[in-house]
Each structure stands twice: as C-alpha cells, then as structure tokens.
Amino acid sequence: MCGIAGKLYFDSKRPVAKQELLAMSATLVHRGPDGEGIWMEGHVGLAHRRLAVIDLREEANQPMSNEDGTVWIIFNGEIYNYRELRETLEAQGHVFRTQSDTETIIHAYEEYGRDCVLKLRGMFAFAIWDTRKKTLFLARDRVGKKPLYYCSLEDRFLFGSEIKALLVDEQVPRQPDYTALDHFLALQYIPAPFTAFRHIRKLPAAHWMEVRNERVRIERYWKLQYTPKRCITMPEAIEEFRWRMAEAVRLRMVSDVPLGAFLSGGIDSSAVVANMTQQSGSPVQTFCVGFEDAAFDERSYARAVAEKYGTKHTELMVEAPVIDILPKLAWHYDEPFGDSSAVPSYAIARLTRKHVTVVLNGDGGDEIFAGYDRYITDRRVRLADHIPLKARQCLHAGLQALPSSWRKHHPFKKLIRVAGVLAQDPQRRYARWNAHFFPEDRQQLYAPDFQDRVAASDPEGLFVEVFSETTTDNCTDWAFEADVELYLVDDLLVKMDRATMAHSLEARSPFLDHQLMEFAASLPTHFKLSGSETKVILKAAMRGLIRDNLLDRPKMGFSVPLSSWFRNELREMAGDLLLSQEARGRGYFRPHAVENLLESHWKGQADHSAKLWDLLVLELWHQTFLVP
C-alpha cells in the first residue's frame, strides 16, 4: 500500500521540477513511510511513497519501468492474482526483474493496453506514463477501495492519492464546491466525482482516465450486474460461497510482513477470522474496539470468536475525541466526512499498526449479502406504492398544514416525517433511509444566499440516476446496487482507507473480491433477504463455524455514543466552533437554526447528534484547508 502523486504540464517544453514532486510526496508520508521515489521526464513527473508489503527489496521500489524505460508506473494497492498473471505474461515473452505485483501491471498494460484493468484482481489506483504515446493512463479498482484525485487546469494536470498532495501547488484554487457541500449535508459523504474543492475531482470507481494532447478522457470498465440470476439450490450456493470466501481470504493473506484482522464480533469480520484461522499455521492476531456505554460495546462478542479460534486478541477502549482525534481526522480526510464511526476506525487502526502492517476486515458483507435493516424497511414501505403518489403527497401536505403547536408534538412530528418519506418516489425515498439532513431540513438550515448557490443541487437525484441505469427490476437488488455505487465506495471505503493509511496500515477486504461480489449478485434475492431475515446464505454457510447466538443476534453496527458526546465531552467544542464569528461569517447557515439544533440537543428534546457532527466536521474542514 502506498501513496502516489504526479504532475503533467501541457506545454511539453515546461519541465516538472524535482521540488514540485518532493512537495507532493511529503504530504503522503503516512501512506508510505518505507521509501520515496520520484521520476521526471521533461513535462511529466511521478512521485511515490512506499509501504513495503510484497517483495521488500529495493528493486521493487517505485516509480518502476518496463525493460527499456518506455513505460513508467506508480501504484497504490495490491494485485492478488499477480502470480497467475505473471505466468501468462512470461509465456507471452515479457521479462520480469522483481517479484512485485507492481511490475505485473506494467507488462499487462504493454500487452493489453487499457484493458489491462480487466485482468487485475485486487485493489488499485495507478498512473502509467507511456513515453511512446505521450499519454498518461490512470485507473481505479472496480469497487473503489483505493482513492485517486485529480485537477485539470488550463496549463497542467495533477493527481494524487489524497487531495492535500494537489493543494501544495499554489495554482490549485482552494475554493469550496457548494454543490458538493450540499451533497455532504444530505448524505454524510461527498459522492464521486465531486470533492469539497471546486477544481478537484475524484476518479470514480471502476473507471480509467487517459490524458493526451491536453484532453482528458474517462470511461467505465466494469459494473456489478444483478441479472441474469443463476438457477441454483441453496445447498449448492452455500458450497460455492464457502470455497469462494476461502479463496478470497487466502489471496489476501499473501504478505511479506505481519498481518492480522479487525474483529468486531459481527458476522462479517467473524467469517473472515474463521477462514483465516483455517488457513494459517499460527494464531491469527485480532483487534477490537469498545466503549464504556454498553449499548455500543461489542467486545464480548468479539472475545467469544477470538476464544473459539484461539486468536491473539487485543482490545482498545475509545473515548470522546475532543482534543486528540478530531483535528487529525479533519486533516487526513481532506473533506468533510459525516460518518462518526471514523473515530473508532482511526483509533483501532492506530492500535493495530503497533502489531501488524496488514489487516483484513469485513467491509462489504452488508452490501452484497443484505445486512442492513433498511432493506427490510424499504421492502415493506414499498407496499404503500400501491396507493397513488398524488394521494400520498396530499396526505403529507395535509399533515403539514396542521397548526404548528400540533406539528411540534412528538406523535404528529413523527407521523409527518413518515408521511414525507411515503410522499416520495421509491428512489428518492431510499435516499432518505441513511440521510442526515432531509431536503426540508436543509431548506430551514441554509441562509438565503447559500440556498441560491445550491439551487440546482440534487443529492437525492443520484439515487434516481443509479436506478435509471440498472438492469434489474427487483427493488431489493436495486437497493443493493445503490449502496454499492454510493454508500460503500464514498463512505465506508473512504473511512477504511483514511483510518488505516493514517497509520501506515494496509487494509484488505475479502468480501469485496469482485468475483465473490459477482457471485453474490447472481444469486436469487431471497438467498440473501427473506422476510425479516438478513444475510440468509451467509448465516447458513457459517452455521457451526460461528456460534448461533452471534449469528442470530440483532445487527449492532459500528457506531459511537455520539448523542452523549455532544451533551458532555463535545458540548463546549461544538458550541464554540459552530457559533463562532468565523462560522457565521461564511454565510452558509441561518444562525438561529444552528442555535436551535444545539439547544434542542443539549436539553434532550431531540437527538441531533448526526447533524451536529456534520456541521462540526464541516467547520473543522474549513479551518484546516480554507482561508476564513
């Protein structure tokens, strides 16, 4: 795992200076503390920070070239099928000088061109400079496990693993993208291709990019398909899942440095640890976080799995991140990030790095095997779609017309909220299941000038767009697809990448093996969600390997006691920052609306902790990266 960055001047007579690359590289030291490399050729330059995991020798350092130096690469990630791919390429006449997976990409590019990405099984973000074609080729893995940002200006093109690597160039404007901020407040994350900076963009997952003759071309090369469905029995599906899961874990255990696993005590991480133990010749090292608040503490469940499989288990207690973690999160994420589980993720990654360099996790299990309760809720609520949309909208309008004294009363307030959800079409309604600020919430929060700036913004419309491009007519499959396309890539995987790489720790996700994902997508929906039972096939496959009380317990989720934090440890910090002159001076929000959120939460009248977290991290982002 590494950090990459580079710069290309469109004027071929303007050389990239060594200091420019060193400055970009310096911002990524945490991603690659084991080595630094730069390469320049006239108007193009590449920079690399190395976290050595496969082939630790100096020969495997980057930037790396082919035999004659006509193709150069910088790469962040791991290619798990590199040995098999290498054999194929050697048979086709390619000569290798190292045992690294990086070199495999170079020769795959030489052999297959842009289609090299289709040959890769793993997580990756890489950039290749082809000296013969004078072309910069960049690509990101199918699911988006590894990040890649870019900025195309009138005279230059820059890219990097993190936004901060681009910002060292003073020509890159530090201007907020108001549409992106509106998306953030709605969804708790900023979806690709947006970033919080108006002139910087994310390369979406499963896309490649080509920069040639000052032109930028972007194309998609893969999409998870939910049709056609396989004709298969449940016993056959269980058997196939078991060997596919075992293979996905085995491939991710290849490492020349120590590795372990995050273990929450949930089904997904427990399944990973069970498979690791079966394939390891020594006790697996496992790591878990806990909280003093029992409602958020899963350590006992993790401990039970650790005892069953004889792992070397380490636990960590997480406290409110008032002084220590929050400012660090603002710097590492580069953008406002509203998922508060970033706190324990950061903390457990810091603990884990003291023991291992590579860690496996259970990311993706919920999205591909139906682990969220919202899939059940969405399916049930869709029964209301038999009622004409106009009638549902009239009901909502009628409830909103009630006297304000009634609308503020809890039963009516909840009823109006439910009616508001039902008044939406299915796609926009699904957007609300995990939303923070609903459209009407944002309308009440935003100052008039900011409302004008984001008038054309439509965060919920992203879900409509996903639906318009789907090949499935099954509503539950569509929900899976929306979560893979949006929530997984732009929330969960961003969280995991930043939390782990902040501490030079490589995270690997067996459930996100694209072949395992394709298998899961091809299964009949009831193999994953049946009535009120989630993860049907996963539970059936792990029955006997994981205790029944762990398989059958309600999903807890990786969450924090945020509501309590904002009434106690974070109270003073939130008040000081959100009501400060600097925050008011930005002109985003109506001051009294922010005051009401704080007061209502402090008095226990409502739980606004998720919204307050969004506002707090937004303000911290401003103070970290933008001029007041």
GICORZI-V50785 format. One record per residue. N is the residue number from 0. SS is DSSP state (alpha for helix, beta for strand, coil for the rest). PHI is phi as a letter, one per 20 degrees, with the letter a starting at -180 (none if undefined). PSI is psi in degrees with one decimal (999 if undefined). Layout:
N:SS:PHI:PSI / N:SS:PHI:PSI
This chain:
0:coil:none:142.8 / 1:beta:b:-175.4 / 2:beta:c:137.0 / 3:beta:c:153.8 / 4:beta:a:156.9 / 5:beta:a:167.5 / 6:beta:b:141.6 / 7:beta:c:121.1 / 8:beta:e:135.5 / 9:coil:f:-24.2 / 10:coil:e:109.9 / 11:coil:f:-13.0 / 12:coil:e:-2.9 / 13:coil:d:109.7 / 14:coil:f:148.0 / 15:coil:f:129.8 / 16:coil:e:146.7 / 17:alpha:g:-39.3 / 18:alpha:f:-31.9 / 19:alpha:f:-43.5 / 20:alpha:f:-39.0 / 21:alpha:f:-36.6 / 22:alpha:f:-41.5 / 23:alpha:f:-44.0 / 24:alpha:f:-36.3 / 25:alpha:f:-28.0 / 26:coil:f:-10.5 / 27:coil:d:17.7 / 28:alpha:g:-38.3 / 29:alpha:f:-27.1 / 30:alpha:f:-21.6 / 31:coil:b:82.6 / 32:beta:e:-4.8 / 33:coil:e:-5.9 / 34:beta:r:157.4 / 35:beta:c:138.8 / 36:beta:b:143.0 / 37:beta:c:153.8 / 38:beta:b:137.0 / 39:beta:c:144.8 / 40:beta:b:94.9 / 41:coil:m:-118.4 / 42:coil:e:8.3 / 43:beta:c:143.8 / 44:beta:b:143.6 / 45:beta:c:140.8 / 46:beta:c:144.7 / 47:beta:b:135.7 / 48:beta:d:128.7 / 49:beta:d:131.4 / 50:coil:d:104.6 / 51:coil:f:120.7 / 52:coil:c:-44.8 / 53:coil:d:131.3 / 54:coil:l:86.9 / 55:coil:f:-1.7 / 56:coil:f:159.8 / 57:alpha:f:-27.9 / 58:alpha:f:-22.7 / 59:alpha:e:6.3 / 60:coil:f:159.5 / 61:coil:c:161.2 / 62:coil:g:147.5 / 63:beta:c:148.0 / 64:beta:c:170.0 / 65:coil:f:-171.3 / 66:coil:f:-40.3 / 67:coil:d:7.7 / 68:coil:m:21.4 / 69:coil:e:-12.1 / 70:beta:c:125.1 / 71:beta:c:143.0 / 72:beta:c:146.5 / 73:beta:c:139.4 / 74:beta:b:136.1 / 75:beta:c:119.9 / 76:beta:p:-161.2 / 77:beta:b:136.3 / 78:beta:d:111.5 / 79:coil:e:-19.7 / 80:coil:d:25.1 / 81:alpha:f:-30.1 / 82:alpha:f:-45.5 / 83:alpha:f:-41.7 / 84:alpha:f:-36.1 / 85:alpha:f:-42.8 / 86:alpha:g:-42.2 / 87:alpha:f:-44.1 / 88:alpha:f:-37.2 / 89:alpha:f:-38.7 / 90:alpha:f:-23.6 / 91:coil:e:6.7 / 92:coil:o:1.7 / 93:coil:f:141.6 / 94:coil:d:128.3 / 95:coil:d:145.1 / 96:coil:d:-13.4 / 97:coil:c:178.4 / 98:coil:d:16.3 / 99:coil:e:156.4 / 100:alpha:f:-21.8 / 101:alpha:g:-45.3 / 102:alpha:f:-28.0 / 103:alpha:f:-38.6 / 104:alpha:f:-40.7 / 105:alpha:g:-50.6 / 106:alpha:f:-29.6 / 107:alpha:f:-38.2 / 108:alpha:f:-42.3 / 109:alpha:f:-38.6 / 110:alpha:e:-40.7 / 111:alpha:d:-5.8 / 112:alpha:m:-140.0 / 113:alpha:g:-30.4 / 114:alpha:f:1.1 / 115:alpha:g:-30.3 / 116:alpha:f:-28.4 / 117:alpha:f:-18.2 / 118:alpha:e:-11.5 / 119:coil:e:132.5 / 120:coil:d:104.3 / 121:beta:r:-157.3 / 122:beta:c:133.9 / 123:beta:a:150.2 / 124:beta:b:122.4 / 125:beta:b:162.5 / 126:beta:c:132.6 / 127:beta:c:128.7 / 128:beta:d:119.1 / 129:beta:e:106.2 / 130:coil:f:-25.5 / 131:coil:f:-43.8 / 132:coil:e:-6.7 / 133:coil:l:48.1 / 134:beta:c:135.9 / 135:beta:d:121.6 / 136:beta:d:124.1 / 137:beta:c:149.9 / 138:beta:b:155.4 / 139:beta:c:146.0 / 140:coil:f:167.9 / 141:coil:g:-37.6 / 142:coil:d:-17.0 / 143:coil:n:33.8 / 144:coil:f:-30.6 / 145:coil:d:135.0 / 146:coil:e:156.5 / 147:coil:b:119.2 / 148:beta:d:153.1 / 149:beta:b:160.6 / 150:beta:b:122.1 / 151:beta:d:110.4 / 152:coil:d:-178.3 / 153:coil:f:-35.7 / 154:coil:d:1.2 / 155:beta:b:161.2 / 156:beta:c:129.7 / 157:beta:c:152.1 / 158:beta:b:161.9 / 159:beta:a:166.2 / 160:coil:f:-26.0 / 161:coil:c:153.9 / 162:alpha:f:-35.6 / 163:alpha:f:-25.1 / 164:alpha:f:-29.3 / 165:alpha:e:-31.1 / 166:alpha:f:-12.9 / 167:coil:f:-20.2 / 168:coil:e:116.4 / 169:coil:f:-14.8 / 170:coil:f:-12.9 / 171:coil:e:114.3 / 172:coil:f:138.7 / 173:coil:e:67.9 / 174:coil:d:133.8 / 175:beta:f:147.1 / 176:coil:e:106.1 / 177:alpha:f:-34.7 / 178:alpha:f:-41.5 / 179:alpha:f:-39.5 / 180:alpha:f:-35.5 / 181:alpha:f:-42.2 / 182:alpha:f:-41.9 / 183:alpha:g:-48.1 / 184:alpha:f:-27.8 / 185:alpha:f:-43.5 / 186:alpha:d:-16.1 / 187:coil:n:1.5 / 188:coil:b:165.9 / 189:coil:d:113.3 / 190:coil:f:147.5 / 191:coil:f:146.7 / 192:coil:e:5.8 / 193:coil:f:153.7 / 194:coil:c:174.5 / 195:coil:f:-11.0 / 196:beta:d:131.3 / 197:coil:f:-29.3 / 198:coil:d:7.6 / 199:coil:d:139.7 / 200:beta:c:158.7 / 201:beta:e:138.4 / 202:coil:f:121.0 / 203:coil:f:157.2 / 204:coil:g:150.2 / 205:coil:m:29.6 / 206:beta:c:150.0 / 207:beta:d:160.2 / 208:beta:c:140.3 / 209:beta:c:128.1 / 210:beta:d:116.2 / 211:beta:b:130.4 / 212:coil:l:44.4 / 213:coil:m:6.9 / 214:beta:d:140.5 / 215:beta:d:124.3 / 216:beta:c:130.9 / 217:beta:c:132.4 / 218:beta:c:150.2 / 219:beta:e:140.2 / 220:coil:d:-6.7 / 221:coil:b:146.4 / 222:coil:b:134.3 / 223:coil:f:125.3 / 224:coil:d:133.9 / 225:coil:d:1.7 / 226:coil:c:151.2 / 227:coil:f:161.2 / 228:coil:e:144.7 / 229:coil:f:146.2 / 230:coil:e:100.5 / 231:coil:b:146.1 / 232:coil:e:161.4 / 233:alpha:f:-45.2 / 234:alpha:g:-39.0 / 235:alpha:f:-40.5 / 236:alpha:f:-40.7 / 237:alpha:f:-44.6 / 238:alpha:f:-43.9 / 239:alpha:f:-40.3 / 240:alpha:g:-43.9 / 241:alpha:f:-44.6 / 242:alpha:f:-31.0 / 243:alpha:f:-40.5 / 244:alpha:f:-43.6 / 245:alpha:f:-39.8 / 246:alpha:f:-44.5 / 247:alpha:f:-39.6 / 248:alpha:f:-44.5 / 249:alpha:g:-45.4 / 250:alpha:f:-33.3 / 251:coil:e:1.8 / 252:coil:e:0.3 / 253:coil:f:117.4 / 254:coil:a:144.9 / 255:coil:e:10.8 / 256:coil:c:164.2 / 257:coil:f:144.9 / 258:beta:c:160.1 / 259:beta:b:-155.5 / 260:beta:b:143.2 / 261:beta:f:135.1 / 262:coil:c:107.2 / 263:coil:e:-18.8 / 264:coil:n:-1.8 / 265:coil:e:174.1 / 266:alpha:f:-43.8 / 267:alpha:f:-53.7 / 268:alpha:f:-31.9 / 269:alpha:f:-38.5 / 270:alpha:f:-39.8 / 271:alpha:f:-46.7 / 272:alpha:f:-39.4 / 273:alpha:g:-44.1 / 274:alpha:f:-37.2 / 275:alpha:f:-43.1 / 276:alpha:f:-39.3 / 277:alpha:f:-21.9 / 278:alpha:d:4.4 / 279:coil:d:141.1 / 280:coil:e:-2.6 / 281:coil:b:163.5 / 282:coil:g:134.9 / 283:coil:f:139.4 / 284:beta:e:125.5 / 285:beta:c:153.5 / 286:beta:c:139.2 / 287:beta:b:147.8 / 288:beta:d:155.5 / 289:beta:b:168.0 / 290:coil:c:153.9 / 291:coil:f:-32.4 / 292:coil:f:114.0 / 293:alpha:f:-26.1 / 294:alpha:f:-18.4 / 295:alpha:d:6.6 / 296:coil:d:118.1 / 297:coil:d:14.9 / 298:alpha:f:-35.3 / 299:alpha:f:-36.4 / 300:alpha:f:-42.5 / 301:alpha:f:-39.9 / 302:alpha:f:-36.7 / 303:alpha:f:-41.4 / 304:alpha:f:-42.2 / 305:alpha:f:-40.4 / 306:alpha:f:-39.7 / 307:alpha:f:-39.9 / 308:alpha:d:7.4 / 309:coil:m:39.1 / 310:coil:e:162.3 / 311:beta:e:99.2 / 312:beta:d:136.7 / 313:beta:c:135.2 / 314:beta:d:155.9 / 315:beta:b:133.9 / 316:beta:e:133.3 / 317:coil:d:132.0 / 318:coil:d:172.7 / 319:coil:g:137.5 / 320:coil:e:44.4 / 321:coil:f:-53.7 / 322:coil:e:-38.9 / 323:coil:e:-61.6 / 324:alpha:f:-40.2 / 325:alpha:g:-50.1 / 326:alpha:f:-33.0 / 327:alpha:f:-38.0 / 328:alpha:f:-42.6 / 329:alpha:g:-40.1 / 330:alpha:f:-42.9 / 331:alpha:f:-32.8 / 332:alpha:e:-20.3 / 333:coil:m:-18.5 / 334:coil:c:161.9 / 335:coil:f:135.9 / 336:coil:c:117.0 / 337:coil:e:4.1 / 338:coil:e:106.6 / 339:coil:f:-12.9 / 340:coil:f:-1.4 / 341:alpha:g:-27.7 / 342:alpha:f:-58.3 / 343:alpha:f:-29.7 / 344:alpha:f:-43.7 / 345:alpha:f:-43.1 / 346:alpha:f:-43.6 / 347:alpha:f:-31.8 / 348:alpha:f:-39.8 / 349:alpha:f:-41.5 / 350:alpha:f:-45.4 / 351:alpha:f:-38.0 / 352:coil:f:-19.3 / 353:coil:f:-17.7 / 354:coil:d:-35.9 / 355:coil:c:168.3 / 356:coil:d:-22.4 / 357:beta:c:138.6 / 358:beta:c:135.5 / 359:beta:e:151.5 / 360:beta:b:176.1 / 361:coil:d:17.0 / 362:coil:g:138.9 / 363:coil:o:-19.7 / 364:alpha:f:-37.5 / 365:alpha:f:-38.9 / 366:alpha:f:-30.3 / 367:alpha:e:-17.2 / 368:alpha:c:17.7 / 369:coil:m:65.2 / 370:coil:e:-9.0 / 371:coil:e:141.4 / 372:alpha:f:-22.2 / 373:alpha:f:-21.9 / 374:alpha:f:-37.6 / 375:alpha:f:-47.6 / 376:alpha:f:-45.6 / 377:alpha:f:-41.2 / 378:alpha:f:-40.9 / 379:alpha:f:-43.4 / 380:alpha:f:-28.1 / 381:alpha:f:-17.1 / 382:alpha:f:-29.2 / 383:alpha:f:-12.6 / 384:alpha:f:-12.1 / 385:alpha:f:-21.5 / 386:coil:e:130.8 / 387:coil:g:141.3 / 388:alpha:g:-39.5 / 389:alpha:g:-40.3 / 390:alpha:f:-40.4 / 391:alpha:f:-37.1 / 392:alpha:f:-35.4 / 393:alpha:f:-38.7 / 394:alpha:f:-45.5 / 395:alpha:f:-43.1 / 396:alpha:f:-38.8 / 397:alpha:f:-40.6 / 398:alpha:f:-36.8 / 399:alpha:f:-21.1 / 400:coil:e:-5.4 / 401:coil:f:155.9 / 402:coil:g:144.5 / 403:alpha:g:-32.4 / 404:alpha:f:-32.1 / 405:alpha:f:-43.5 / 406:alpha:f:-26.7 / 407:coil:e:-15.2 / 408:coil:f:137.4 / 409:alpha:g:-50.8 / 410:alpha:g:-42.5 / 411:alpha:f:-37.7 / 412:alpha:f:-42.9 / 413:alpha:f:-41.0 / 414:alpha:f:-41.1 / 415:alpha:f:-38.9 / 416:alpha:f:-44.0 / 417:alpha:f:-43.4 / 418:alpha:f:-34.0 / 419:alpha:f:-37.0 / 420:alpha:f:-45.0 / 421:alpha:f:-23.3 / 422:coil:f:-0.6 / 423:coil:e:159.2 / 424:coil:f:162.0 / 425:alpha:g:-37.1 / 426:alpha:f:-46.3 / 427:alpha:f:-30.8 / 428:alpha:f:-41.9 / 429:alpha:f:-32.3 / 430:alpha:g:-24.2 / 431:alpha:e:-15.3 / 432:alpha:f:-33.4 / 433:coil:d:15.2 / 434:coil:f:159.8 / 435:coil:d:-64.0 / 436:coil:d:113.9 / 437:coil:f:165.3 / 438:alpha:g:-42.4 / 439:alpha:f:-30.2 / 440:alpha:f:-42.4 / 441:alpha:f:-35.5 / 442:alpha:f:-41.1 / 443:alpha:f:-29.8 / 444:alpha:e:-40.9 / 445:beta:f:139.7 / 446:coil:f:155.0 / 447:alpha:g:-43.4 / 448:alpha:f:-40.0 / 449:alpha:f:-35.7 / 450:alpha:g:-40.6 / 451:alpha:f:-38.4 / 452:alpha:f:-30.7 / 453:coil:d:21.3 / 454:coil:g:-33.3 / 455:coil:e:-1.8 / 456:coil:f:142.1 / 457:coil:b:76.3 / 458:coil:g:-42.3 / 459:coil:f:-23.4 / 460:alpha:f:-19.6 / 461:alpha:f:-35.4 / 462:alpha:f:-35.9 / 463:alpha:f:-39.4 / 464:alpha:f:-43.7 / 465:alpha:g:-43.2 / 466:alpha:f:-38.1 / 467:alpha:f:-21.5 / 468:coil:d:0.7 / 469:coil:f:157.2 / 470:coil:d:-1.8 / 471:coil:d:146.7 / 472:coil:d:11.1 / 473:coil:e:123.2 / 474:alpha:f:-33.9 / 475:alpha:f:-40.8 / 476:alpha:f:-38.2 / 477:alpha:f:-38.4 / 478:alpha:f:-42.0 / 479:alpha:g:-45.8 / 480:alpha:f:-42.7 / 481:alpha:f:-40.8 / 482:alpha:f:-37.8 / 483:alpha:f:-41.1 / 484:alpha:f:-28.9 / 485:alpha:d:-70.0 / 486:alpha:f:-44.7 / 487:alpha:f:-52.2 / 488:alpha:f:-37.9 / 489:alpha:d:-5.5 / 490:alpha:d:-71.5 / 491:alpha:f:-43.8 / 492:alpha:f:-29.7 / 493:alpha:f:-44.7 / 494:alpha:g:-47.0 / 495:alpha:f:-42.6 / 496:alpha:f:-48.5 / 497:alpha:f:-40.0 / 498:alpha:f:-43.3 / 499:alpha:f:-45.3 / 500:alpha:f:-19.8 / 501:coil:g:-24.7 / 502:coil:d:20.0 / 503:coil:l:44.1 / 504:coil:d:130.0 / 505:beta:e:126.8 / 506:beta:d:135.6 / 507:beta:c:142.4 / 508:beta:c:94.1 / 509:alpha:g:-37.6 / 510:alpha:f:-20.3 / 511:alpha:e:15.1 / 512:coil:g:125.8 / 513:alpha:f:-27.2 / 514:alpha:f:-36.2 / 515:alpha:f:-39.0 / 516:alpha:f:-41.3 / 517:alpha:f:-38.1 / 518:alpha:f:-47.8 / 519:alpha:f:-41.6 / 520:alpha:f:-27.5 / 521:alpha:e:-10.6 / 522:coil:f:149.0 / 523:coil:g:142.3 / 524:alpha:g:-35.3 / 525:alpha:f:-9.8 / 526:alpha:f:-17.8 / 527:coil:d:-40.0 / 528:coil:c:118.1 / 529:beta:c:111.4 / 530:coil:m:-120.6 / 531:coil:d:12.0 / 532:beta:e:124.5 / 533:coil:e:162.3 / 534:coil:l:46.6 / 535:alpha:g:-55.4 / 536:alpha:f:-35.2 / 537:alpha:f:-43.1 / 538:alpha:f:-41.7 / 539:alpha:f:-39.6 / 540:alpha:f:-29.9 / 541:alpha:e:-3.9 / 542:beta:f:125.8 / 543:coil:n:-27.0 / 544:coil:e:-28.2 / 545:beta:c:140.2 / 546:coil:f:144.4 / 547:alpha:g:-38.3 / 548:alpha:f:-23.4 / 549:alpha:e:-39.2 / 550:alpha:f:-35.5 / 551:coil:e:-0.4 / 552:coil:f:152.5 / 553:coil:f:147.0 / 554:coil:f:129.8 / 555:coil:e:-38.8 / 556:coil:n:157.1 / 557:coil:e:82.7 / 558:coil:c:171.9 / 559:coil:c:159.4 / 560:coil:f:61.7 / 561:alpha:f:-39.4 / 562:alpha:g:-44.8 / 563:alpha:f:-40.4 / 564:alpha:g:-42.9 / 565:alpha:f:-16.4 / 566:alpha:e:-8.8 / 567:coil:c:-93.5 / 568:coil:g:-37.9 / 569:coil:e:0.1 / 570:alpha:g:-52.6 / 571:alpha:f:-42.8 / 572:alpha:f:-44.9 / 573:alpha:f:-44.7 / 574:alpha:f:-45.8 / 575:alpha:f:-44.1 / 576:alpha:f:-46.5 / 577:alpha:f:-23.1 / 578:coil:d:9.6 / 579:coil:f:161.7 / 580:alpha:f:-35.8 / 581:alpha:f:-46.4 / 582:alpha:f:-43.9 / 583:alpha:f:-36.5 / 584:alpha:f:-16.4 / 585:coil:f:-23.4 / 586:coil:m:18.8 / 587:coil:f:-44.0 / 588:beta:c:154.7 / 589:coil:f:121.7 / 590:alpha:g:-41.0 / 591:alpha:f:-28.1 / 592:alpha:f:-40.8 / 593:alpha:f:-42.9 / 594:alpha:g:-41.3 / 595:alpha:f:-39.1 / 596:alpha:f:-45.8 / 597:alpha:f:-50.0 / 598:alpha:f:-43.8 / 599:alpha:f:-39.0 / 600:alpha:f:-45.3 / 601:alpha:f:-35.8 / 602:coil:e:-3.6 / 603:coil:m:16.1 / 604:coil:f:-24.5 / 605:coil:a:162.7 / 606:coil:d:99.6 / 607:coil:d:20.1 / 608:alpha:f:-39.9 / 609:alpha:f:-41.5 / 610:alpha:f:-40.6 / 611:alpha:f:-35.8 / 612:alpha:f:-44.2 / 613:alpha:g:-46.7 / 614:alpha:f:-36.1 / 615:alpha:f:-47.3 / 616:alpha:f:-29.2 / 617:alpha:f:-44.2 / 618:alpha:f:-41.0 / 619:alpha:f:-37.4 / 620:alpha:f:-45.0 / 621:alpha:g:-46.4 / 622:alpha:f:-26.7 / 623:alpha:e:-38.6 / 624:alpha:d:-19.7 / 625:coil:d:152.2 / 626:coil:f:130.4 / 627:coil:g:999
